[in-house]
Protein backbone atom coordinates (compact mmCIF):
# COMPACT_ATOMS: atom_id res chain seq x y z
CA UNK A 1 0.00 0.00 0.00
CA UNK A 2 1.32 3.45 -0.94
CA UNK A 3 1.36 6.27 1.56
CA UNK A 4 -0.50 8.68 -0.74
CA UNK A 5 -2.82 8.23 -3.69
CA UNK A 6 -2.81 11.32 -5.91
CA UNK A 7 -6.01 11.52 -7.98
CA UNK A 8 -6.08 13.68 -11.10
CA UNK A 9 -9.25 14.14 -13.20
CA UNK A 10 -8.19 14.86 -16.78
CA UNK A 11 -10.18 16.50 -19.54
CA UNK A 12 -8.49 18.35 -22.41
CA UNK A 13 -5.49 19.62 -20.48
CA UNK A 14 -2.76 18.59 -22.93
CA UNK A 15 -0.84 21.91 -22.55
CA UNK A 16 -0.63 21.49 -18.76
CA UNK A 17 -0.78 17.86 -17.67
CA UNK A 18 2.93 17.16 -18.29
CA UNK A 19 3.91 20.02 -15.98
CA UNK A 20 1.47 18.78 -13.37
CA UNK A 21 2.91 15.26 -13.51
CA UNK A 22 6.45 16.63 -13.40
CA UNK A 23 5.55 18.31 -10.12
CA UNK A 24 4.32 14.95 -8.80
CA UNK A 25 7.51 13.18 -9.90
CA UNK A 26 9.57 15.87 -8.13
CA UNK A 27 8.11 15.06 -4.70
CA UNK A 28 10.72 14.46 -2.02
CA UNK A 29 8.33 11.90 -0.52
CA UNK A 30 8.44 9.17 -3.16
CA UNK A 31 5.95 6.61 -1.80
CA UNK A 32 2.90 7.55 -3.85
CA UNK A 33 0.70 6.37 -6.66
CA UNK A 34 -0.86 8.79 -9.15
CA UNK A 35 -4.19 7.84 -10.69
CA UNK A 36 -4.96 9.94 -13.78
CA UNK A 37 -8.61 9.49 -14.70
CA UNK A 38 -9.18 10.59 -18.28
CA UNK A 39 -12.66 11.91 -18.73
CA UNK A 40 -13.07 11.64 -22.49
CA UNK A 41 -10.30 14.02 -23.60
CA UNK A 42 -10.17 14.86 -27.31
CA UNK A 43 -6.94 16.91 -27.39
CA UNK A 44 -4.39 14.13 -26.89
CA UNK A 45 -4.11 14.56 -23.12
CA UNK A 46 -4.08 10.80 -22.57
CA UNK A 47 -1.15 10.43 -24.98
CA UNK A 48 0.86 12.95 -22.95
CA UNK A 49 0.24 10.88 -19.82
CA UNK A 50 1.22 7.68 -21.62
CA UNK A 51 4.66 9.14 -22.39
CA UNK A 52 5.54 9.06 -18.70
CA UNK A 53 7.21 5.77 -17.97
CA UNK A 54 7.01 5.79 -14.19
CA UNK A 55 4.93 2.80 -13.03
CA UNK A 56 3.55 4.86 -10.15
CA UNK A 57 1.54 6.88 -12.71
CA UNK A 58 -1.53 4.86 -13.65
CA UNK A 59 -4.03 5.82 -16.33
CA UNK A 60 -7.73 5.15 -15.85
CA UNK A 61 -10.45 6.19 -18.25
CA UNK A 62 -14.15 6.74 -18.47
CA UNK A 63 -16.04 5.73 -21.59
CA UNK A 64 -17.65 9.17 -21.81
CA UNK A 65 -17.28 12.63 -20.32
CA UNK A 66 -18.84 12.47 -16.85
CA UNK A 67 -17.36 15.52 -15.15
CA UNK A 68 -14.51 15.85 -12.66
CA UNK A 69 -16.53 14.63 -9.68
CA UNK A 70 -17.18 11.26 -11.32
CA UNK A 71 -13.51 11.03 -12.32
CA UNK A 72 -12.36 11.79 -8.78
CA UNK A 73 -14.79 9.21 -7.41
CA UNK A 74 -13.45 6.58 -9.78
CA UNK A 75 -9.94 7.41 -8.65
CA UNK A 76 -10.99 7.19 -5.02
CA UNK A 77 -12.53 3.76 -5.61
CA UNK A 78 -9.29 2.53 -7.21
CA UNK A 79 -6.92 4.18 -4.72
CA UNK A 80 -4.82 2.08 -2.36
CA UNK A 81 -2.99 4.79 -0.41
CA UNK A 82 -3.42 5.54 3.26
CA UNK A 83 -3.95 9.19 2.31
CA UNK A 84 -5.47 10.79 -0.77
CA UNK A 85 -4.66 14.06 -2.51
CA UNK A 86 -6.90 15.49 -5.22
CA UNK A 87 -4.95 17.43 -7.84
CA UNK A 88 -6.39 19.17 -10.89
CA UNK A 89 -4.67 18.56 -14.22
CA UNK A 90 -3.43 22.15 -14.59
CA UNK A 91 -2.25 22.77 -11.02
CA UNK A 92 1.08 21.98 -9.39
CA UNK A 93 2.55 20.98 -6.05
CA UNK A 94 5.97 22.04 -4.77
CA UNK A 95 8.55 19.24 -4.25
CA UNK A 96 8.09 19.18 -0.47
CA UNK A 97 4.27 19.26 -0.58
CA UNK A 98 3.58 15.65 0.39
CA UNK A 99 6.46 15.44 2.85
CA UNK A 100 5.31 18.58 4.65
CA UNK A 101 1.68 17.50 4.99
CA UNK A 102 2.69 14.00 6.10
CA UNK A 103 5.03 15.44 8.72
CA UNK A 104 2.11 17.38 10.20
CA UNK A 105 0.06 14.17 10.09
CA UNK A 106 2.76 12.43 12.11
CA UNK A 107 2.74 15.24 14.66
CA UNK A 108 -1.07 15.05 14.94
CA UNK A 109 -1.94 11.35 14.96
CA UNK A 110 -5.59 12.03 15.73
CA UNK A 111 -6.00 14.13 12.58
CA UNK A 112 -7.47 12.58 9.43
CA UNK A 113 -7.33 15.72 7.27
CA UNK A 114 -4.25 17.91 6.93
CA UNK A 115 -4.58 21.23 5.11
CA UNK A 116 -2.11 23.92 4.17
CA UNK A 117 -2.26 27.20 2.34
CA UNK A 118 -1.92 27.71 -1.40
CA UNK A 119 -0.68 30.35 -3.82
CA UNK A 120 -2.69 31.54 -6.81
CA UNK A 121 -0.77 31.96 -10.05
CA UNK A 122 -1.60 33.06 -13.59
CA UNK A 123 -1.64 30.61 -16.52
CA UNK A 124 2.13 31.00 -17.06
CA UNK A 125 2.91 30.62 -13.33
CA UNK A 126 4.87 33.89 -13.40
CA UNK A 127 2.29 35.92 -11.55
CA UNK A 128 3.62 36.53 -8.02
CA UNK A 129 1.24 35.54 -5.27
CA UNK A 130 0.92 35.44 -1.52
CA UNK A 131 -0.21 32.43 0.54
CA UNK A 132 -3.97 32.45 0.92
CA UNK A 133 -5.32 32.51 4.49
CA UNK A 134 -7.00 29.53 6.11
CA UNK A 135 -10.03 29.91 8.38
CA UNK A 136 -9.28 29.44 12.06
CA UNK A 137 -9.89 25.88 13.21
CA UNK A 138 -12.49 26.98 15.75
CA UNK A 139 -14.56 28.55 12.95
CA UNK A 140 -13.91 25.95 10.28
CA UNK A 141 -17.33 24.27 10.38
CA UNK A 142 -19.01 27.67 10.36
CA UNK A 143 -17.09 29.17 7.47
CA UNK A 144 -16.82 26.10 5.26
CA UNK A 145 -20.60 25.81 4.94
CA UNK A 146 -20.50 28.85 2.64
CA UNK A 147 -16.99 28.92 1.15
CA UNK A 148 -14.41 26.30 0.24
CA UNK A 149 -11.74 26.66 2.95
CA UNK A 150 -8.71 25.78 0.76
CA UNK A 151 -7.69 24.83 -2.75
CA UNK A 152 -8.48 21.24 -3.67
CA UNK A 153 -4.82 20.14 -3.75
CA UNK A 154 -3.82 21.97 -0.56
CA UNK A 155 -5.03 19.11 1.66
CA UNK A 156 -4.61 15.38 2.15
CA UNK A 157 -7.16 13.21 3.91
CA UNK A 158 -7.33 9.62 5.05
CA UNK A 159 -8.75 7.43 2.30
CA UNK A 160 -11.02 5.65 4.78
CA UNK A 161 -12.66 8.93 5.85
CA UNK A 162 -12.71 10.67 2.46
CA UNK A 163 -16.26 11.34 1.24
CA UNK A 164 -17.22 10.84 -2.37
CA UNK A 165 -17.82 13.88 -4.56
CA UNK A 166 -21.39 14.96 -5.34
CA UNK A 167 -21.65 14.07 -9.01
CA UNK A 168 -24.82 16.13 -9.44
CA UNK A 169 -22.60 19.21 -9.13
CA UNK A 170 -20.19 18.05 -11.84
CA UNK A 171 -21.29 20.52 -14.52
CA UNK A 172 -20.97 23.60 -12.32
CA UNK A 173 -18.43 25.40 -10.15
CA UNK A 174 -19.29 24.76 -6.52
CA UNK A 175 -18.36 21.11 -6.12
CA UNK A 176 -15.34 22.06 -3.95
CA UNK A 177 -17.64 24.03 -1.66
CA UNK A 178 -19.77 20.97 -0.98
CA UNK A 179 -16.91 18.47 -0.85
CA UNK A 180 -14.81 20.21 1.74
CA UNK A 181 -17.76 20.94 4.00
CA UNK A 182 -18.64 17.24 3.93
CA UNK A 183 -14.99 16.37 4.61
CA UNK A 184 -14.69 18.83 7.50
CA UNK A 185 -17.77 17.36 9.17
CA UNK A 186 -16.38 13.82 9.17
CA UNK A 187 -12.67 14.43 9.83
CA UNK A 188 -10.35 15.77 12.52
CA UNK A 189 -8.43 18.63 10.91
CA UNK A 190 -4.89 19.84 11.51
CA UNK A 191 -3.13 22.69 9.72
CA UNK A 192 0.27 22.95 8.14
CA UNK A 193 1.89 26.37 7.99
CA UNK A 194 3.15 25.58 4.48
CA UNK A 195 1.97 27.06 1.17
CA UNK A 196 3.19 24.41 -1.25
CA UNK A 197 0.13 24.07 -3.49
CA UNK A 198 0.14 26.21 -6.64
CA UNK A 199 -3.24 27.07 -8.15
CA UNK A 200 -3.10 28.03 -11.82
CA UNK A 201 -5.97 30.41 -12.57
CA UNK A 202 -7.58 31.57 -15.81
CA UNK A 203 -6.46 28.69 -17.99
CA UNK A 204 -8.57 27.95 -21.11
CA UNK A 205 -11.51 25.83 -20.06
CA UNK A 206 -11.02 26.61 -16.38
CA UNK A 207 -14.43 25.99 -14.83
CA UNK A 208 -13.85 28.27 -11.85
CA UNK A 209 -13.05 31.10 -14.23
CA UNK A 210 -16.42 31.05 -15.94
CA UNK A 211 -17.98 34.23 -14.66
CA UNK A 212 -21.31 34.02 -16.52
CA UNK A 213 -23.92 34.18 -13.82
CA UNK A 214 -26.15 31.63 -15.55
CA UNK A 215 -23.34 29.08 -15.20
CA UNK A 216 -21.97 30.10 -11.83
CA UNK A 217 -25.07 30.80 -9.75
CA UNK A 218 -26.90 27.44 -10.04
CA UNK A 219 -23.83 25.43 -9.06
CA UNK A 220 -22.98 27.45 -5.96
CA UNK A 221 -26.64 27.61 -4.94
CA UNK A 222 -26.97 23.82 -5.32
CA UNK A 223 -23.79 23.27 -3.28
CA UNK A 224 -25.10 25.52 -0.51
CA UNK A 225 -28.38 23.57 -0.44
CA UNK A 226 -26.47 20.28 -0.15
CA UNK A 227 -24.40 21.77 2.66
CA UNK A 228 -27.57 22.70 4.49
CA UNK A 229 -28.75 19.10 4.26
CA UNK A 230 -25.46 18.00 5.81
CA UNK A 231 -25.57 20.63 8.54
CA UNK A 232 -29.11 19.92 9.71
CA UNK A 233 -29.98 22.94 11.85
CA UNK A 234 -27.27 25.53 11.16
CA UNK A 235 -25.55 27.28 14.04
CA UNK A 236 -25.64 31.07 14.43
CA UNK A 237 -22.17 31.33 12.86
CA UNK A 238 -23.25 29.14 9.95
CA UNK A 239 -26.33 31.30 9.39
CA UNK A 240 -24.06 34.33 9.23
CA UNK A 241 -21.89 32.60 6.66
CA UNK A 242 -24.96 31.74 4.58
CA UNK A 243 -26.00 35.40 4.63
CA UNK A 244 -22.53 36.34 3.35
CA UNK A 245 -22.57 33.62 0.70
CA UNK A 246 -25.94 34.65 -0.73
CA UNK A 247 -25.00 38.32 -0.48
CA UNK A 248 -21.96 37.53 -2.62
CA UNK A 249 -24.19 35.72 -5.14
CA UNK A 250 -26.53 38.71 -5.15
CA UNK A 251 -23.61 41.03 -5.90
CA UNK A 252 -22.36 38.87 -8.77
CA UNK A 253 -25.83 38.58 -10.25
CA UNK A 254 -26.34 42.36 -10.05
CA UNK A 255 -23.02 42.95 -11.80
CA UNK A 256 -24.04 40.48 -14.49
CA UNK A 257 -27.41 42.22 -14.98
CA UNK A 258 -29.21 38.99 -14.16
CA UNK A 259 -32.25 40.24 -12.28
CA UNK A 260 -33.81 36.81 -11.68
CA UNK A 261 -30.74 35.37 -9.97
CA UNK A 262 -30.16 38.60 -8.06
CA UNK A 263 -33.69 38.49 -6.67
CA UNK A 264 -33.34 34.82 -5.71
CA UNK A 265 -30.01 35.37 -3.97
CA UNK A 266 -31.29 38.45 -2.14
CA UNK A 267 -34.36 36.55 -0.97
CA UNK A 268 -32.21 33.78 0.48
CA UNK A 269 -29.81 36.24 2.09
CA UNK A 270 -32.78 37.96 3.77
CA UNK A 271 -34.18 34.60 4.86
CA UNK A 272 -30.94 33.61 6.59
CA UNK A 273 -30.57 37.06 8.15
CA UNK A 274 -34.09 36.72 9.59
CA UNK A 275 -33.29 33.22 10.85
CA UNK A 276 -30.09 34.46 12.46
CA UNK A 277 -31.77 37.48 14.06
CA UNK A 278 -34.33 35.20 15.71
CA UNK A 279 -31.66 33.21 17.53
CA UNK A 280 -30.76 33.88 21.15
CA UNK A 281 -27.09 34.59 20.45
CA UNK A 282 -26.39 38.34 20.10
CA UNK A 283 -26.36 39.56 16.53
CA UNK A 284 -22.90 40.85 15.47
CA UNK A 285 -22.72 44.53 14.55
CA UNK A 286 -22.33 43.97 10.80
CA UNK A 287 -25.48 41.86 10.79
CA UNK A 288 -27.36 44.46 12.83
CA UNK A 289 -26.39 46.94 10.12
CA UNK A 290 -27.63 44.57 7.43
CA UNK A 291 -30.94 44.31 9.25
CA UNK A 292 -31.23 48.08 9.74
CA UNK A 293 -30.06 49.23 6.30
CA UNK A 294 -31.26 46.29 4.27
CA UNK A 295 -28.83 44.02 2.46
CA UNK A 296 -28.76 45.99 -0.84
CA UNK A 297 -27.72 49.22 0.88
CA UNK A 298 -25.30 47.42 3.18
CA UNK A 299 -23.69 45.79 0.14
CA UNK A 300 -23.37 49.14 -1.66
CA UNK A 301 -21.65 50.67 1.34
CA UNK A 302 -19.40 47.62 1.69
CA UNK A 303 -18.36 47.83 -1.97
CA UNK A 304 -17.74 51.55 -1.67
CA UNK A 305 -15.54 51.07 1.41
CA UNK A 306 -13.75 47.97 0.07
CA UNK A 307 -13.88 47.94 -3.74
CA UNK A 308 -12.64 44.83 -5.54
C-alpha positions in Angstrom: 0.0 0.0 0.0 1.3 3.4 -0.9 1.4 6.3 1.6 -0.5 8.7 -0.7 -2.8 8.2 -3.7 -2.8 11.3 -5.9 -6.0 11.5 -8.0 -6.1 13.7 -11.1 -9.3 14.1 -13.2 -8.2 14.9 -16.8 -10.2 16.5 -19.5 -8.5 18.4 -22.4 -5.5 19.6 -20.5 -2.8 18.6 -22.9 -0.8 21.9 -22.6 -0.6 21.5 -18.8 -0.8 17.9 -17.7 2.9 17.2 -18.3 3.9 20.0 -16.0 1.5 18.8 -13.4 2.9 15.3 -13.5 6.4 16.6 -13.4 5.5 18.3 -10.1 4.3 15.0 -8.8 7.5 13.2 -9.9 9.6 15.9 -8.1 8.1 15.1 -4.7 10.7 14.5 -2.0 8.3 11.9 -0.5 8.4 9.2 -3.2 6.0 6.6 -1.8 2.9 7.5 -3.8 0.7 6.4 -6.7 -0.9 8.8 -9.1 -4.2 7.8 -10.7 -5.0 9.9 -13.8 -8.6 9.5 -14.7 -9.2 10.6 -18.3 -12.7 11.9 -18.7 -13.1 11.6 -22.5 -10.3 14.0 -23.6 -10.2 14.9 -27.3 -6.9 16.9 -27.4 -4.4 14.1 -26.9 -4.1 14.6 -23.1 -4.1 10.8 -22.6 -1.1 10.4 -25.0 0.9 12.9 -23.0 0.2 10.9 -19.8 1.2 7.7 -21.6 4.7 9.1 -22.4 5.5 9.1 -18.7 7.2 5.8 -18.0 7.0 5.8 -14.2 4.9 2.8 -13.0 3.5 4.9 -10.2 1.5 6.9 -12.7 -1.5 4.9 -13.7 -4.0 5.8 -16.3 -7.7 5.1 -15.8 -10.4 6.2 -18.2 -14.2 6.7 -18.5 -16.0 5.7 -21.6 -17.7 9.2 -21.8 -17.3 12.6 -20.3 -18.8 12.5 -16.9 -17.4 15.5 -15.2 -14.5 15.8 -12.7 -16.5 14.6 -9.7 -17.2 11.3 -11.3 -13.5 11.0 -12.3 -12.4 11.8 -8.8 -14.8 9.2 -7.4 -13.4 6.6 -9.8 -9.9 7.4 -8.7 -11.0 7.2 -5.0 -12.5 3.8 -5.6 -9.3 2.5 -7.2 -6.9 4.2 -4.7 -4.8 2.1 -2.4 -3.0 4.8 -0.4 -3.4 5.5 3.3 -3.9 9.2 2.3 -5.5 10.8 -0.8 -4.7 14.1 -2.5 -6.9 15.5 -5.2 -4.9 17.4 -7.8 -6.4 19.2 -10.9 -4.7 18.6 -14.2 -3.4 22.2 -14.6 -2.3 22.8 -11.0 1.1 22.0 -9.4 2.6 21.0 -6.1 6.0 22.0 -4.8 8.6 19.2 -4.2 8.1 19.2 -0.5 4.3 19.3 -0.6 3.6 15.6 0.4 6.5 15.4 2.9 5.3 18.6 4.6 1.7 17.5 5.0 2.7 14.0 6.1 5.0 15.4 8.7 2.1 17.4 10.2 0.1 14.2 10.1 2.8 12.4 12.1 2.7 15.2 14.7 -1.1 15.1 14.9 -1.9 11.3 15.0 -5.6 12.0 15.7 -6.0 14.1 12.6 -7.5 12.6 9.4 -7.3 15.7 7.3 -4.3 17.9 6.9 -4.6 21.2 5.1 -2.1 23.9 4.2 -2.3 27.2 2.3 -1.9 27.7 -1.4 -0.7 30.3 -3.8 -2.7 31.5 -6.8 -0.8 32.0 -10.1 -1.6 33.1 -13.6 -1.6 30.6 -16.5 2.1 31.0 -17.1 2.9 30.6 -13.3 4.9 33.9 -13.4 2.3 35.9 -11.5 3.6 36.5 -8.0 1.2 35.5 -5.3 0.9 35.4 -1.5 -0.2 32.4 0.5 -4.0 32.5 0.9 -5.3 32.5 4.5 -7.0 29.5 6.1 -10.0 29.9 8.4 -9.3 29.4 12.1 -9.9 25.9 13.2 -12.5 27.0 15.7 -14.6 28.6 13.0 -13.9 25.9 10.3 -17.3 24.3 10.4 -19.0 27.7 10.4 -17.1 29.2 7.5 -16.8 26.1 5.3 -20.6 25.8 4.9 -20.5 28.9 2.6 -17.0 28.9 1.2 -14.4 26.3 0.2 -11.7 26.7 2.9 -8.7 25.8 0.8 -7.7 24.8 -2.7 -8.5 21.2 -3.7 -4.8 20.1 -3.7 -3.8 22.0 -0.6 -5.0 19.1 1.7 -4.6 15.4 2.2 -7.2 13.2 3.9 -7.3 9.6 5.0 -8.8 7.4 2.3 -11.0 5.7 4.8 -12.7 8.9 5.9 -12.7 10.7 2.5 -16.3 11.3 1.2 -17.2 10.8 -2.4 -17.8 13.9 -4.6 -21.4 15.0 -5.3 -21.7 14.1 -9.0 -24.8 16.1 -9.4 -22.6 19.2 -9.1 -20.2 18.1 -11.8 -21.3 20.5 -14.5 -21.0 23.6 -12.3 -18.4 25.4 -10.2 -19.3 24.8 -6.5 -18.4 21.1 -6.1 -15.3 22.1 -3.9 -17.6 24.0 -1.7 -19.8 21.0 -1.0 -16.9 18.5 -0.9 -14.8 20.2 1.7 -17.8 20.9 4.0 -18.6 17.2 3.9 -15.0 16.4 4.6 -14.7 18.8 7.5 -17.8 17.4 9.2 -16.4 13.8 9.2 -12.7 14.4 9.8 -10.4 15.8 12.5 -8.4 18.6 10.9 -4.9 19.8 11.5 -3.1 22.7 9.7 0.3 22.9 8.1 1.9 26.4 8.0 3.1 25.6 4.5 2.0 27.1 1.2 3.2 24.4 -1.3 0.1 24.1 -3.5 0.1 26.2 -6.6 -3.2 27.1 -8.1 -3.1 28.0 -11.8 -6.0 30.4 -12.6 -7.6 31.6 -15.8 -6.5 28.7 -18.0 -8.6 27.9 -21.1 -11.5 25.8 -20.1 -11.0 26.6 -16.4 -14.4 26.0 -14.8 -13.8 28.3 -11.8 -13.1 31.1 -14.2 -16.4 31.0 -15.9 -18.0 34.2 -14.7 -21.3 34.0 -16.5 -23.9 34.2 -13.8 -26.1 31.6 -15.6 -23.3 29.1 -15.2 -22.0 30.1 -11.8 -25.1 30.8 -9.8 -26.9 27.4 -10.0 -23.8 25.4 -9.1 -23.0 27.4 -6.0 -26.6 27.6 -4.9 -27.0 23.8 -5.3 -23.8 23.3 -3.3 -25.1 25.5 -0.5 -28.4 23.6 -0.4 -26.5 20.3 -0.1 -24.4 21.8 2.7 -27.6 22.7 4.5 -28.7 19.1 4.3 -25.5 18.0 5.8 -25.6 20.6 8.5 -29.1 19.9 9.7 -30.0 22.9 11.8 -27.3 25.5 11.2 -25.6 27.3 14.0 -25.6 31.1 14.4 -22.2 31.3 12.9 -23.3 29.1 10.0 -26.3 31.3 9.4 -24.1 34.3 9.2 -21.9 32.6 6.7 -25.0 31.7 4.6 -26.0 35.4 4.6 -22.5 36.3 3.4 -22.6 33.6 0.7 -25.9 34.6 -0.7 -25.0 38.3 -0.5 -22.0 37.5 -2.6 -24.2 35.7 -5.1 -26.5 38.7 -5.1 -23.6 41.0 -5.9 -22.4 38.9 -8.8 -25.8 38.6 -10.3 -26.3 42.4 -10.0 -23.0 42.9 -11.8 -24.0 40.5 -14.5 -27.4 42.2 -15.0 -29.2 39.0 -14.2 -32.3 40.2 -12.3 -33.8 36.8 -11.7 -30.7 35.4 -10.0 -30.2 38.6 -8.1 -33.7 38.5 -6.7 -33.3 34.8 -5.7 -30.0 35.4 -4.0 -31.3 38.5 -2.1 -34.4 36.6 -1.0 -32.2 33.8 0.5 -29.8 36.2 2.1 -32.8 38.0 3.8 -34.2 34.6 4.9 -30.9 33.6 6.6 -30.6 37.1 8.1 -34.1 36.7 9.6 -33.3 33.2 10.9 -30.1 34.5 12.5 -31.8 37.5 14.1 -34.3 35.2 15.7 -31.7 33.2 17.5 -30.8 33.9 21.1 -27.1 34.6 20.5 -26.4 38.3 20.1 -26.4 39.6 16.5 -22.9 40.9 15.5 -22.7 44.5 14.6 -22.3 44.0 10.8 -25.5 41.9 10.8 -27.4 44.5 12.8 -26.4 46.9 10.1 -27.6 44.6 7.4 -30.9 44.3 9.3 -31.2 48.1 9.7 -30.1 49.2 6.3 -31.3 46.3 4.3 -28.8 44.0 2.5 -28.8 46.0 -0.8 -27.7 49.2 0.9 -25.3 47.4 3.2 -23.7 45.8 0.1 -23.4 49.1 -1.7 -21.7 50.7 1.3 -19.4 47.6 1.7 -18.4 47.8 -2.0 -17.7 51.5 -1.7 -15.5 51.1 1.4 -13.8 48.0 0.1 -13.9 47.9 -3.7 -12.6 44.8 -5.5 
